[in-house]
Amino acid sequence: MVANISLAPRICSDHAPLQLELRLREGKGNMQWRLPPKWITHKFIQEAYKTQIKEFWEINAGTATQQVVWDTSKAYTRGAYISLIKEARRLQDADLESLRKAQGEAEEAYTNDPTDPLGEALETAQRDVNLAYVHKYTQWELKKAATWYEKGDKCGKLLAILAREPTHITSIPRLISSRGQEVLRQDQITAEFAHYYSTLYDSKINYPPETLTQYLSETPIPTLSQVEAEVLNREINLEEVTKAIDSFPNGKSPGPDGLPIEWYKTNKDIVAPQLCNLYNMITQGAHLPESMRMATITLILKQGKPPERCESYRPISLLNSDVKILAKVLANRLKTVIELLIHPDQTGFMPSKATDINIRRLFTNIWAKHDVTGERVVVALDTEKAFDTVEWSYLWALLTRYGLGSQFISWVKALYESPSARIMVNSELSQAFPLKRGTRQGCPLSPFLFALAIEPLAIKIRNNAGIQGLKLQRVEEKISLYADDMLIYLANPKQPLTELLTEVIRFGGLSGLRVNWAKSLVFPIDNEAARDPTHGPQLQWVTSFTYLGIVIHKDPKKFTERNLTPPLKSLRTKLQHWASLPLSLPGRINILKMIWLPKFLYLFHNAPILPAKKWFREIDVCVREFIWAGERPRIKMPMLEAPVKKGGLALPNFLLYFYASQLVYANWWFNPDPNNQATVLEAAVVSSFEALANQIYRGIPSIHPLTPPMKTLIQVFSRTVKATHQKANSWSKWTPLWGNNTLTQFKTFPDANLWAAAGVKRLHDVVEAGGIKRYAQLKEEFNLQNHMLFRYLQLKHAFQIQFPREPPIITESTLERYLHRPNLLKPLSWFYAILLQGSFDSVNHIRLKWAQDFPQLDNEVWKDILEQITETNIATRDRYIQVKFLNRVYLTPHRLARIYQGYPDVCVKCNVDQGNYIHVFWDCPKIQQYWTTILTFMGSSLGLPNIRTPEFCLLGHTEGLTLPSGDRICLQQLLHYAKKAILLTWKNMEPPTLGFWIKLVDDTLPRQKLTYLARGCPAKFDKIWSCWLTVPRTNNVTH
């Protein structure tokens, strides 16, 4: 129903917006109050609020319990902000009214006497009104305007909304109740969800406590030492609370109290000490305040699930920030000892662990030659509502058994003491209901608690002698977990499977975790494995299944067909849908990077084989057609693929990303982690960690066959790392000397084990500049015995045959240095960046083009220009203009004359000289006069440098200039808009005027101010543009 229609004032545009207000449902509903983050950084409000909240704590501290005073302070905060926001809006309205009055007077004066000075005064008044309207925007308008300007083409929520399918479900209009009836009314839908989750979170315990005590006592659960437990149980200090506050990202939905994390960050000097006192009182028997025990549950539809079923949604608990801060402090402490309690078989939410370990273990177990083969199977168990069904009595007993300490456990119990929640459906809240079990999804501590809760089952399976795993040398594979996703490896499916199901059923009866037998399955590795109908629940037997997003099959050649071909087909369909989106070239690239690149990277990283070149050609063709929207490419692919700081647009190179994602495993091999079960298993395939690190240089052996993933890594390594050694006789310093397919003379060298025992293992151990090291030198370095002299002569003879013409040159490429670096953060990004360096010939070609006009542009100067010219622009489309300018893609008359016969190649403006690239932007006499006017204004009116060189004006080269950061950014942006003005008058006979340039800058200021306001740093806008906003305009501005 239409509630109101009104015509709003003109803001940031020449058009007045038409506002249409719709009333979608009757009644106001029970919406939650929220503090918009923009008011937290509002100067007037923040100064007044700081004074008020300090007075509140000075007056009320100690007048009641800390819990009561804390909850009262939040209620006081809400009232203070409501009052201050109302006052701020009143002041803004008064200022705005004054500015609009001045605008009206200026407009009337210009109408009566349309002279340039009065036109300038009108534009200045209009600009001031536009800037004033920035603070008048509502939160929704703020996000809309700022996001479109800054992020319209960037990776982010806006681009995701544009790319979303029209059928994407954002509301729940109907539901099928537990009685099978259709529910359509909003209140009934909300009540149905509340009933479903109140039942789900209700405890189902029906056993005596002694049963649980006996189960835990007979399970060899690891226990922390007293020293280790002290880390968890010391008093919470102010540094921990502050660190926890700072660790949360901005922009997240607040809990029921409506206070976002930005409020805590802004006021942490006042808030953090009070929270610290509040948290420490819990160990003295105090309870959490009532507000900290409340939560709002939002629902996210699971992929592929029917939207009319309650069980199809994933519940996410929106907790108040104060309780999340406590949970974060506890999680940070628990993180320091969690690996002492949880076996490396568990990778879910563990530090420095991810799904790739589990998937690589699975592939290795499928294709490795275990000690016993013939009936091997993999059992995949699906846990139903795992996080939501953990019984608290079981959890408290287990935490005590782990030896976490009484104080730490009291903090954890406080988080779960009489909590309640309300379901939010279609922006409507249900009645509150109590929670009696489960770990809340959305709590920072929940992942660790769940890992601790499920670990006893893994311990039972590992220690059950009746469950026979897969043995490979000294390694026995039994269980692999990623949170609640469990894989169990069995040597045969008979008695071990029965033992397994018995353990699982017994554990579920005590912990609350239930296995969904209908979705659990058995995957036979060997064809001889046969199902046994005599064991408990019947599991389905499959030849293929999906595990952690990867379709698993025994035939590695089917990986492309099952995992890579379907998303490629889906990509083609999506690109057809996205073809009509109003996106620039950077927007099209970013939509690929944001939505599709992560999907393909996950598949690339977990691929057991190297896809055919045809697959990469197909995806390259799809991408090229999409980003250019059917037009002829005007920028070379290597330039598009170059990083933004190199003047490119960071278009993904999918082949290089595949190589980089696979090379992550090489970093694993060179820096083996005994807690990485995938690397441990692969080391068992080749006998040791050392052999694993050497294997990548030795190549694929003819005996002791490697698994397909290991072969793929060696292939990728050969194509990338070895190719970086440019010289023909260049060898890596890490090349193993013995058993190496590439060193044929040393592959079967006699007594190689004696040399290896002495420490001579790599080629660089025996090589120096000019040839093989002398025996005396080797004897001193490796403490050789005298009997090794004869063997040295054999070594020297083999060396001369292996390198008959010239000795090897020992090197180490940049990529190898990073591959061998331990604890490398973001290795895939590093490897991709290094591999991409080989594509920079085209980037250097651009520099050489500019160097023909400006000979002093060496590599260092060019590097500085690329970094400065792109980093100061906020809007992606402005950055794209800079990239196109650097690549000289704009069609000048000279270039058009070479394309079209008979087209005049003279400059449009002067109609005398050849219209080449430098001429139309700089050398043209009319353009020279334009730049003189611009630079004079910048120097005399703004106090900015007046350097009349093309390197400065066109490329922004400011070497030697020492400017404050705000002035430097302002200078770069003004130069950019000066070039943009030339582009906007590209075909005009007259150059742009000073007034045209000023208006172009003025028009962008409201959107820039909105952007900085949305980022939470409005003072930065004033720092950058203060010289522009305060300068009195001269009367000689022509329009």
N, C-alpha and C positions, 0 to 999 in steps of 0.2 A: 504494500500500500504506500502511495506517495504521501509523505508527511509534509514536505516543504520544498519549494523551488525558489531560488534567489540568484541574483546577479551579483557576483563578488567584485571587489576593486581589481584593477589591473596590477599584477605583480610579476616581475621578471619576464614580461612579455608585452606585446602591443595589444593583446586581446584580453578582454575581461572574462574570467571563467564563469561558467554556469554551474551552480551547485544544485544537485538533486539529492534529497534526503528520503530514504525509504525506511519504512517500519516493517521489518521482516517478521516479527512475532509480537504478540501481545505481552505486555508486562515488561518490567525492567529486568527481571531475572535476579539471580544471586551472584553477580559477577564479583570478582576479587579486585580490590584496590591494588594498583601498582604505581610505583614511583618511576616516572619516565627518566632515563639516565640523563637527558639533556638538561633537566633542572638541577642535577647534582653539580654540574660544572658552571651553572649560571652565577656570575660574579656576585650580584646583589643577594641572591638567595643563599649562596654558600657562606658569604661573610656573616649574614644575619643568623643563619642556622648554627654556625660554629659558636657564636657567642651564646646562643640560647642553650645548646646542648652542654656546653661547659658549665653554665650556671645550673643546669639540671643536675649534673653529677655532683657539683659542689654542695648543692642543697640537700640532695636525696641520698647520697652515698651513706650507707650504714643505718638508714632510718627503717629499713626492713631487710628481709633476706635478699641476698644477691639475685636470686631467681625472680623475686617479685619486682625488685628495682629494674632489672634488665627488661622484663616484659613491659613494665611501665614506661621505660625509656623508648621502646619501640612504638608504643601507643602515642607517646608525646611527640616522637619524631614524625609520625604520620600526621598528627594535627598541625605541627609546626610547618611542615611542607605544604599542606593544603592551604594554610593561611598565607604563607609566603608566596606561593605560586599565584594565588589570587591577587596579592598586592603587586607582584611583578607584572602580571598581565594588565593591571590597572595603570601602572606607570608606563608600560609599553604602549597602551592604547592612547594615553595622553601625549606621549612623544610622537606617536604615529599621526595623531590628529593634527599636531602642530606642523609636522612635515608635509602632510597632505594639504594643509591650508596653504603652506608656502608653495607647494607644487601647483595648486590651483591658481594662485596669484601669478606665478611665473608663466603658466599656460595662457592665462588671460592676457598678460602683457605681450607675450609673443604673438598671440592671435591678432592683437591690435597693431603691433609693430614688429613684423617678422624679420628682425635684423640678426646678424650672427651673434653678437654678445647676449641678446635675450634668448636666442636658441641654445646657446651654451648654458645659460643659467637654468633653462628648463630641463636640459639633460642632466645637469648636476642635481637638481631637485628630484628628478625621477630616479636617479641612482640612489640618492639618500633614502627615498621611500622604499625602494626595492631592498636595500640592506636592512632597513628597519623591519620589513616584513619577515625577515629570516627568523626573528625571535617570536613572531606572531604565529608561525606554523605550529600545527599540532605535531605530535610524535610521528603519526603516519605520514603526514605531508613532508616532514623533515626527512624521513627515510626515503620517501619516493623521490623527492627532488635531488637530494644529495647523492643517492645511489645511482640514479640515472646519469648524473653528470660524471661522477668518479668511476662507477663500476658498471655502467651500462654494457661495456664490452669486456669487463674483467671476469675472472673466475670468481663466482660468488653466488649468493642466493638469488639475485635478480636474474642472472643468466640461467640458473637452474629453473626458475619459474618460466622463463621464456621457452626453455627446451622441454618443459613438462608436457606430457600428452594431454589432450583435451579431456580424456576419460579419467584423469587422476582424481581420486576420491579425497575430498577435503572435509566432508561431513558424513554423518551417519543418519540417513533419513528413515531407515526401517531396520527392524531386528526380529529375529526368530527367538522367542522366549524359550526357557528350559522346558516348558510344557508343549512346545511345538507350535505355538500360536504367533501370528504376525503382530508386531507392535509398531505403531506409527506415531503415536503422541510423544512429544519430547519428554515430558515428565515420566512416562512409562519406560521409555528407552533408557533414561538415566537411572531409574530405579532398578531396571533389569540388570544393568551392568553392576550396580552397587550390590545387588543380591549375589551375582555370580562371583565377584571378587571377595565379598565378605565370607562366602562359603569356601573359596579357594584358600584364603588366609586364615581359616579356622583350624586349630590344632586337631590332628587325627590320632593322637597318642592313645594306645590301648594296651600298653604293656607295663609291667611293674618296673620300678627303677633298678632293681637288682639285675634285670636282664641286660640293660644297657651297661651297667657296671661290669658285669662279667664279660661282655663283648669287648669292651675297651681294654680290660685287663689282660685278655688273651691276645690282643693285637699289639705287635711290637712298634708302638708309636714313638717317634723320636721326641725327646724332651730337651728344652733349653737348659743350659747350665745357669747357675745363679748369676754369674757375671753377664751372660747374654740377656737374661731376663731383666737385669737392672736397667738396661737400655730402654726397655719398654715401660718400666714402672717409675722412673723418676718424675718429678714434678714437671708439668708443662710450663715452659718458659715463654717469655714474650717474643723471642726470636722465632720460635717454632710457629706461633700463631701468626706473626707477620708474614713469614715465608709461605704459610698455607694460604693466607689471604691473597698474596701476590700471584700465587700459582694458578688461580682460577681465571679462565678467559672471560673477557667482557662480552656483553650481548646475549647472555643466557637468561632464560626465563626465571624469575624469582619464585620463591615458595609462597605459601599462604599469607605471609606477612607483607608481601609486596615490595620488600627491600632488596634490590639487586646487589650483586657483588661490587658494582661500581661505588655504591654508598659506603661499603666497608673499606674499600681501597682509599677513597677520598678522606675518610674520617678515621683511619686506622690508628692515628696518634691518640685518639680518645677511646675508640672502641676496643682495640687490641688488649690494653691492660685490663679492662673490665671483663672481656671474654676469658682471659687467662685466669683471673680470680674465680670466675664462675666454673670453669672446667676443673680446677683443682679442688673445689669444694665437693665435687662428686665423690672423691676418694674418702671424704670424711662423713659420708652417709647422705649427702644432699642429693636432690633429684634435679633433673633438667627442668627448666621452665616449661609451662604447659604449651607455649607456642612452638617450642623446639621439638615437640612430639607430634606435631601435625604435618600432614603432607597432602599434596594434591596429585592424583594419579591421572596422567594423560595417556591416551591410547594411540598406538601406531599400528596400522594394519600390516600384518606379515605378508610378504610377497607370495602371490599365488593362492591366498586364502580367501574364502567367501566372506564378504564384508558384513553379511547379516548375522554372523555368529559371534558370540562373545569371546569364544576361545581363539578366534582368528586374530586377536589384537595383542600386542606386546605392551604391558603396563610399564610406564616410566614414572617414577616418583619425583615430583618437584618438591624438594626439601627446602626449608629455610636456609639461608646462607650461613647463619650462625651454627647450625648443627652440622652442615657440610664442612665447615672449617674444623670443627672438632674431629670429624671423621677423617679429614685429610691429615691432620696432625697424627692421628693414630695409624693411618695407612703409611705415612712416611716413616714412622718408627718400625712398623711391622715389616716394611720393605727391606730393612737392613738385616733381618734374621729369617725372612720367609724361606730362603733357599736352604736353610739348615733344617727346615721342617718338611718341605715339599720335595719329593723326588724329581730328578730331571725329566722323568716321563711326563710330567705335567708342564705344559707350555702356556696354557691360557692365563693371561694377565701377569705372567711372571716377568721379572726384569730381563730385558734384552732377549726375550723369546717371542716367537711368532708361529703362525701356522706352517711356514715353510719347513720347519724341523719335522713336524708330523707327516707332512706329505712326502718329503724326501725319504723318511724312514719307511713309509709304506711302499714307495716305489722300489727302494732297495730290497725290502723283504720279498716283494713279488718276484724280482728278477735275480736275486743273489742265489748262489749255490750253497744252501745250508748243509750242515752236517748230516741231517736226516731229511729226506724228501719223499714225496709219494702221496701224502695225504694232508698237506698243509692247507690251512684255511685262515681267513681273517674274519672275525666276528665284530660287527659294528652295532653298538647298542645306542638306542635313542632314548634320552632321558626326557620325561614329560614334565614341563613347567618346573624345571630344575631349581632355579633361583627362588621360586615362590613357595616351595614346599619343604624347605629345610626346617626341621623342628628345633625350637629354641632350647629345650631341655637337653637335647642331644648336643647342640652346639656348645652350651655352657660346660657340660661335662667334658667335652672334647678339648676345649680351650684350656681347662684345668689340667687335663692329661698332657697337653703339649708343654705345660710349665710356663705359660705366658705371664703368670704373676697376678696376684689378687687386685692390685690397683689398675692394671691394664684391663683386666676382665671387668672390673667395675665400670670403667669408662664405656666399654663395649655394651655391657648390659644396660647402661643408662640410655644408650641410643635406641634400645628396644624395649624400654620400660613403658608399658601402657600407651603405645603409639596408636594413632588413628589416622584415617585417610578419607578423602572425598574424591569421587570420580568426576572428572570434567569431560562432558560429552556435548559437542556442539556449543561450546562456551557456557554450558550450564553445569552447575555443581550439584552433586547428590548430597544426601544427608551423610554425616560422618558415621563411620563404622570402625570397630576395633580391629587391629592386626594382631594375630597370635602366632604366626610363624612366617618363615620366608626371609630372604635377604633382599633389601630394596634395590631395584635397578635404578641407578641414578645416584647412589651413595658411593663415595670414593673408597670406602672400606669394604663394600660388599664383594668385589671380586676375590680379595684375599680370604675373606671369611668362607666363601664357597669353596675355594681351593683347599682350605683346611678341612672343610666338612667332608669332601669326597675322597680325601687322601686315604683314610682307613680302608676303603674298598680296594684301592690300588695296592695297599700294603698286603691285604689278605690274598689278593690274586697272585702277587709276586711270591709270597711265602707258601702258597699251597703247592705241595709237591705233586699233587694229582693233576695240576694244570701244567701240562708240558708245553713250553714255548718253542720258538724257533732258535736253534743254536748255530752260531757261526764262530768258530774258534772258541774264545773265552767269553763271548757275548751271547746272552740269552734274551731274546725279545719276547716279552709277554704282553705288556700293556702300553698304550700310548693315549694320552689325554690332551684335549684342548678344552679346558673348562669342563663342560658336561658331555662333550663328544668323545666317546670311548671306542678305541680299537683294541681288540685282544687277538694276539697271534697264537695259534695252536698248531702243534705238530700233527695232530689228527683230530677229527671231530667227534670222537666217540666218548669215552669216559671223561676226558678233560672238559668237554662242552657241558656235560652234566654237572661237573664240579663247579664250573664257572657260573652257571645259572643258579645253583644253590647259594653260592656266595652273594650274588647280586640280589636275590630275593630276600635273604636274611638281612643284608645291609639296608635295603629299602624299608623293611618293616620297622627299623630302629631310627633311621635318619629322616624318613619322610620322602626320600627321593624314590621315584617310581620310574621303571623302565616301560616305555611304550613298545610292547612286544610286536605289535602290528607293523611298526616302522623299523624294527631291528632286523638284521639280516646276516647271512653267512656268505662270504665270498671265497670260493675255492681257488687256491693258487695252483694246485695240481689237479689234473684231470681225473686222477684216481680217487680223489676225495669223495666219499659218499655220505649222504645224509643218514642220520640214525633216528628213526621215529620213536625210540624208547625214552629219550630224555624229555625234560619238562616242556615248557612252552615251545610251540612250533615256530621256528624262525624261517623266513623265506630265504631260499638259496638263489643267488643271482650271479650272472656273468659280468655285470657291470653295475656300478653304483656311484653316487655323488658323495664326495667327502670334502668338507670345508671348501665347497665351491668348485671342485675339480672332479670331472667325470673320470672314474678309474676303470681301466680295462687291462687285461693281461697282455694284449698286443700293443706295444708302444707306438706302432705306426698309426693306430686309430686315434692318437691324441689330437692331431690336427682336425680330423673329421668330427670328433666328439666335443672338442673344447674351443678350437679356434675358428672353424668354419661357421658355426651358428652365430657367434657375436659379429662376425664379418658381414653375414647376411642381415643381421639386425641393424648394423651400422649403416648399410646401404639404405634400408627402409627409413631410418631416422634422418639420414641426410636429406632424403627427399622431403620429409616433413619440415626440416629446419631450413630448407632452401628459401622459403618465403619469409623468414624472420628478418626484421630490419636491423641487420648486423653489418658492421664493417669487417674488413679483413681480419684485424686483431680479434674482433668478437667471434668470428667463425673459428679462428685458431684456438681461442680460449675455451669455446664450448666443447671442442674436441679434447683439449687438455683436462678439463674439469670432469667431464662425464665419461669419456671413453678411454683416455690414457690410463687411469688407475685400473680399469677392468683388464685391459690388455697387459699392463705391467704385472698384475697378479698372475695371469696365465703364463706370461713369458718366464717369470721367475720360477714357476713350478713346472715348467715344461720339461719332460724327460728326453725330448728329441729336438733336433733343429728343424724347424719348418722349411719347406721347400721355398726357393726364391720366388716361385710363382705366387705364393700367398702374400709375400711382402709387396710384390709388384701390384697385386690387386688392391691392397689397402692404400698404397701410395696413389694409385689412380683415383680411387674414391675420394681421398682427402684433397687431392689437387683440384678435382672438378668442383668439390664443395666450396673450398676457400676462395676460389676465383669466380664462383657463381656463373660459370659458362664463359667468362671473359678470357682474353689472352693474358697469360701470366706476364707481369711487368717487373717482378723482382725474382731473381734466381733463387732456387730452392735452398742452396747453402746459406744465403743471406737470410732467408726466412727462418732457417733452423738455428741461426746464431743466437746466442743469449741476448737479452735486452740490453745489457751493459756493453755488448759488442756491436750495438746498432741493429740487431735483428729483432725478430718477433717470437723467438723460441718455439717455432713449429716443431712438433715431435718428429724425430727420425726413428721410425719404429724398428728398423733393423738394428741400429745402434743401441736402442733401448733394450732390445732382446739380448744383445751381447753384454751390455752392462748389468742387466739383471742376472744373467748366468755367472758373470765374473764375481758376484757376491760370494758364491760357493768357493771360488778360488781363494778368497780372503779367509774363508773358514778353513780350508786345507792348509794354508800357510801359517795360520795362527790357531791351531786346534784347541778347542775348549772341551775338556773331559765331561762337562755338563751338557754339551750339545750331543744328544743321542744319535742324531743323524750322522754327524761326523765320526763319532765312535764306531758306528756300524760300518760306514764306508772304509774306515781305517782297517776294520777287521777283514774286509774284502781283499785288501792288498797286504795285510799282515801287521801294519803299524802306522802310527801317525807320520813318522819320518818317510816311510814309503809312499804314503798318500801325498805328502808335499812334493816328493820327487816325481811322482807319476805324471804330473801335469807337464813336466819337461821331457819325460821319457817317451811320451806318446802312448798310443793304444797298443797293449801287448798282444802277441799272438796266442800266448798261453795265459792261464788264470784270467778268463774273460771278465771284463768289467761290466757293470750294469749300464743300461742305456743312458741314465742321467750323468754318470761319470764320463762316458764316452762323449756325450754332448759338450760337457764342460771342457774337455781336452780339445775338441774341435774348435770351440769358440776361442779358447786361449791361443791356439795356433793361428787363428785368423786375425787376432788383435794384438796380443803382446809381442809375438815374434815378428809381426809386420812393423813394429815400431823401431826395430833395430835396422836402421837404414842401410848401413854398409853391408856389403856382401859377406864379409868375414867377421861380422859382429856377433858376439855370443853373450848371453846373459850371465851375470856373475853367479846366478843361482842354478846354472846348468849342472845337473848331477853327472859325475864322471863315470860312474859304473852302471851297467845294465841299461844304458841309454840307447834307444834306437837311432838317435841322430849322431851318435859317436860310435860308429861301427867297430873301430879298432879297440875300443875299451869295453864293448858290450860283454864280451866273454873273456875278458882279461884274466890271466891266471893270478891267483892270490889277491884278488881285489878286496877280499875280506880283511886281509892284513893291512892294506892301505886304509880301508875304512875304519878299522879299529884304532889306527894311529891318528885319525881325524882328517885324513885326506879324502874328501868326499865330493868336492865340487871342482869344476874346471878351473876356476880362478885360484884354487889352492895350489896349483902347479904351474900357473902361467904368470909371467911378468912381462913388462914391455920388452919386446924383442924375441920372446920365445919361452921355452920351458925353464923353470927355475933350476939353479945348480943344486947338486945333491947336498952340498954343505949347508945351503940355505934351507932346504927342506928338513934336513936333519936337525937344525937349530929350531925351526919353527914348530915341528911336530915331535921332537924328541925321538927320532928314529934310531933303531939299533943298527949296528954295523952290518948285520946280515941283510939289510934292506938295500945295500949298494947294488947287488946283482939285479934285484927287482927294479931298482931305479933305472938301470940300463935298459931293461925290458920296457919300462914306461917311456923312456926317452925315444926308443925305437918306434913304439906305437904312435907316439905323439908326432914324430916326423912323417910317418905314413899318413896319419889323419890330416895333418896340415903341411902338405909338401911344399907349397909356394911361399906362404907367409903365415906368421903366427896369428892366432885368433886375437881379436880386439874385444876385451872384456868391458861390457857396459851394463848399465841398469836404466831402463826407460822410466819415464815419469809414472806410467801406469803400473809398472812393477813395484815402484817404491810405495805406491798406495796399496797395492795388492798385499804386500808383505807387512803393512803397518797394522799393529794390533790395536784393538779397541777403536777402530775407525768408525766415526759417526756418519750416518747417511752414506754408506758406501756406494749405493747405486747412483746417487747424484754425482759423487766424485768421479766414478768410472765413466758415466755418460759424458760429463763435461770434458774429460780428458780425451775420450774417443772422438768427441765433436771437434776437437782442435784440428784434426786432419781435414776437416771440411772448410777451413777458414781461408783457403786460397781465394775464393770469390770475395770474401770480406776484405782481404788485402788488396784485391783488384779495385775495389771502390776507393780505397785510400790512394792508390796510384793514380786514379782518375782525378781526384782532387789535387794531388801533388803536382799534376801538370799545370794547374793554375796557381798553386801555392807551394813552391818547391821546398819550403822549410818544414813541411808536414812529415816528420819522421814517425816511427812507430810509437814512441812514448807520447808525443804530442797528440797523435791520433787517438790513442787509448784514453787520454784525459778528455778529449772532445767527445768521444762516444759516451763516456760515463756522465758527463755534465749535461749533454744536450737532451738526454732522455729521462734523467732522474727528477727534474724539477717540474715536469708537467703532471698535473693530477689526472686529467681526463685521458682515457685510453686513446680516444680519437685524436687528441692533440699530439700524443706520442707517435701515433701512426703517421701524422703529417711530417713529424721530424724524421721518421724512418724513410718515408718516401723522398723527402728532401735530400737526405744523405745519399740515397741510392740514385738520385738524379733521374727519377722516373717521370717527372712532369714534362709534357710534350711542348718543347719550345718551337718557335718558327723554324729554326735551323733543322731540328729533328723531323718536323712535319714535312719539310721540303724534301728530305731524303726518303720519306715514306710515300708521299703523293707527288706525282709529276706535275710540275707547273705551280706548286705552292710556293709563295714568296718566302724566302728565308730571312728577310729583314725584320728587325724589331717592330712590333706593333705600335709602340709608343713613340720612338724617335723616328722610325721609318727611314733610317739611314744605314745603321750598322747591322752586321749579321746578328740575328737573334739567338745566340748560343746560350748555354746555361748560365754562365757567369754574367753575361751581358744583361739578361733580363732580370737578374736579381741584384746586380751591382753596377756594372759599367755604363748602363744606359744613362745619358745625361739627366733625363727626367727622374729616374730612380735615384741617381746620385743626389739630386736636390731633395727628394723625399727623405733619404737617409740623413742628410744634413739637418733637415728640420726636426726629425725624430731625435737625433743625438743631441742637438742643441737644447731641446725641451728636457731631455733626460738629465743633461748636465746642469743647466741653469735652474730648472724648476725642481728637479727631484734630488739633485746632489749626487747623481750616479756618474760613473766614469764616462767620459766622452772620447772614445777611441775610434777613430774613423778608419778602420781597416776591415777588409772583407772577412779575414779570419775571425775577428771579434764579432762582427755583426751577423755573419751568416752561420758560422760554426760555433760561436759562443766560446771561443778560446780565450780564457781569462788568466793565462799563466803570468805570474808575477803580481797579480792584483790581490791585495789583502782586504777583503770585504767581510763585514759581519754576515753570518749565514742567511739572515732574513733579506739583506740587501742583495746578496748573491742570487738567491732564488727569484727575487723580484726582477733583477736585471735579466736573468735568463728568460723569464716568462715574457717580459716586455719585448725582448728581441724576437722571441718566437712569434708573438702576435704581430710584430712588424712584418715578418716574412709572410704570415698568414694573410695580412692585408694585401700584400702583393698578389698572392694566389687568388684572393677574392675579386681582384680587379685585373685578372690575367689577360682578358681580351679587350680591356678598355684602352682607349688611346691615351688617356690621362692616368698618371700614377695615383695611388691612394693619397689622401690628404692626412694631415695631422689630426683633424677632427674625426675622420673615419677610424683612424687607429685608436684614438682615445675612446670612442664609443665602443669599439670592439673589445677593449680591455674592460670598460665599465660594465658591459653586458655580462661578462663572465664572473664579476666579483660576487654577486649574490649567491651563485652556485658554489663558488669556492668557499664562501663563508659558511654556507650550509654544510659543506663537506668537512671542514675543520670542526664545526660544531658537532656533527655526527661522530667524528673521531674522538671527541672529548677533549680537544685542545683548541678552544676558540681563540686563546691568546696568540697562537701561532699565526693566525690570519692577520691580526693587528701588527704583529712583529714584521711580517712580510710586506704588507700593503700600507703601512702607516705613512710612508713618504708620498704615496700616490693619493691617499685620501685627504691629507692635510694641505696639499699644495693649492694655492689660489690659481685658478685657470687664467691664462692671459686672454686678451681680447682679440688676438690675431688668429684664433683657431678657425680654420675654414672647414666647411662641411660639404 
